[in-house]
Amino acid sequence: MTTLMLTEDETMLRDAARGFLDGAAPVKNLRENRDQGRTFDPGLWKEMAQMGWAGVLVSEDNGGSGMGHRAAGILAEEMGQTLVASPFISSAVIAATALRNSASDRLAGIAEGSLLYALAVDEGAKHGPAGTAMTAEKSGNAFRLTGRKTFVADGASASRVLVLARTAGSAGETDGLTLFDLDAGRAGITRERKNTVDSRDFAQIDFDAVEATGDDVVGEVDGGHDAIAQALNAGQAALSAELTGLSAGAFAMTAGYLKERRQFDRIIGTFQALQHRAAHMWSEIEVTASAIANAGRVLDETPDESELAVSIAKARATKTAKLVVSEGVQMHGGIGMTDEFDMGFYMKRARVGAEWLGDYGYHAARVARARGF
Amino acid sequence: MGRFSTDPDRFRDEIASYISDKCPEELCSIPTGRREVCWGGKRFRFSSDAQRDWMNAAAAAGLTAPRWPEAYGGAGLTREQEKIFREEMRRAHAPSPLESFGLWMLGPALLAFGTEEQKKHFLPQITRGEIRWCQGYSEPGAGSDLASVQTRAEDKGDHWLVNGSKIWTSYADKADWIFALVRTDREAPKHKGISFMLIDMESEGVSTKPIKLISGMSPFCETFFDNVKVPKSYGEGLSSIVGEQNRGWDVAKHLLTHERTMIGGGGGGGILGGRSLGDFLNSLDEGVMDDPVIRAEAMELEVDSLAMGMTLERYGDMAKAGGVGNASAMLKYYGTELNKRRYELLMSAGGAYATEWDGPFGSTAPEWLRTKANSIEGGTSEVMLDIIAKRVLELPSK
């Protein structure tokens, strides 16, 4: 396998992304979006698309930049540093992977940044594709979809929805699921944006006897679990990378504060109690960064064996982010509790990111299964 | 030109046939957990003729120190070749021909700081397993604060007169020579008056006393120096001091950084016998994996161990590309804390059985106790966190 270290090209990509985002998307953009009731900045997304980010997983033949999963992770990590809200993971990573074998011109739309997707999988408090109960009743070549999807990232703003519904079997089984690719405006679809703590777009989507045909099916009928597995792995890896960038960003703020804040006539960063906690956090971030790099490499090189690598990354990223934002608020003291200060944004995004696409327990259990527990 | 081909495929063939020709079958058939380490040295008792033959054969090809230059007894392999060599060793189930503090620590220090004569004299004795070295760093009054060592070497013209004592000297009672930090200038600031000295353990006035540990084992000793005369030179260009006089702290620091980079994720215990933690825990008939707390701890440990493995790989590549410097303190800190967690879990999984010194859980109990030293020796976890805070994160001292 290629080295887990950044290659020269990857270092250039990271530096370019960091340079661009530092200028175009500092954390105050998220604050402005929130205050104006926007979930992301379409102008910023257009610029990101022009740099090839929206097409990072779309081949050049289909209009993308085809840079691969490790590159997608690097971009996501940089976006995490300044909490950039964008359709990147939903469209450029999850949808682009789910539709990678489709002949449609939708891939070109994704790469261009003009076609926004959302993935509707979950139906309750926790992630779990197999738990899908929503039905897609078959009659001939037609389907009728009825049910409710929750926690759909980018669900209110997307123009298309990938939705997992049950064509056979019952909730809890991996067989009998089918993945549909539907226009979000199709008759019978109602979307309601939920007010999540991270100020981003998470929606509840109701399907009331929505008509679909075989043309809307991605992959095989009853084979939806396989059709979405790789896309979920890719999304989980990118989200893990975002969370690790988030950890690095929150940590940098905290370390900076330790170097300037004075109490008891001393810089508080001179206190060993705080130094050791900072050093421990940095160690956790370093170990997690290795798991992020590994997940990207495995997705690029041996995608069929990526589940273990991805779950290690998501479990680690979730736990590390939780530690870093908690310590971040604590070490900032009172100011860390204020809305005026940015640390709270990091904490809130870390909590949402912890749940989206599977929490610590979900991924640790997948690691345990893969390792024979 | 080396004795092996540079072409990777031909190299692999050559090294594989060398191993199969020279490593006796009786050694390869010993299970990993029951192998006896070959330490070498004048007083070493080989566990079998096969063990001695394999050490000698490997040494003849430089394979006891694969990366060291051929001129100093190594095989001069590149990093890629060494990787192939290790792979072929594993494939053949061949045990390591020789392990020693000379290979791990003194060798790298001599390669970085030694004179040509010192390298030519001391290194081949190490690679051939003739001389077993021990490390004399800590003292009763100099643990984490290593630079405050008080063992002193007085200049007596043609020799140094050494007085003082060292502690935690691993296997000092079995070693032939010691590399020690001694104070050669008592007036200078504490980091500036230390020298890195090579001393023959057979010198008059050197004595050792094993220390019994909580694990029941005695791998460490106290080492006493009572008016020991150490020649200033062991021959032409062969100073008894490595590096500059009074600059021994530079050598010690270099070596400690090197040592920390080498510290791995830990093997995980002889009781596993090569099995994964999951396979092992599942095999226990008491149904310990049905305990939700043990199960959760095992899962979390597995996630962290696998991520640490990736980190060792990433840092290894970074070291190759230009070094990791003080960040290596993180590997030492994280790896040793992880190893302690692994053994706590194994003890918990074994329950009452694991509380026996040598019961159904084998030597897990003494190994568990031994791991408690991991986060103390070679720099405590707290010293590692200090290094990260001050040198990596650049948090202020005042």
Interface residues (C-beta under 8 A of the other chain):
Chain A: T3 L4 M5 A255 L258 K259 R266 I267 G269 T270 Q272 L274 Q275 H276 A278 A279 H280 W282 S283 E286 V287 T288 A289 S290 A291 A293 N294 L308 I312 A315 R316 H363 A364 A365 V367 A368 R371 G372 F373
Chain B: S276 L277 G278 D279 L281 N282 M289 R295 A296 A298 M299 E300 E302 V303 D304 L306 A307 M308 M310 T311 E313 R314 D317 M318 A321 A327 M330 Y333 Y334 E382 M384 L385 D386 I388 A389 K390 V392 L393 E394 L395 P396 S397 K398
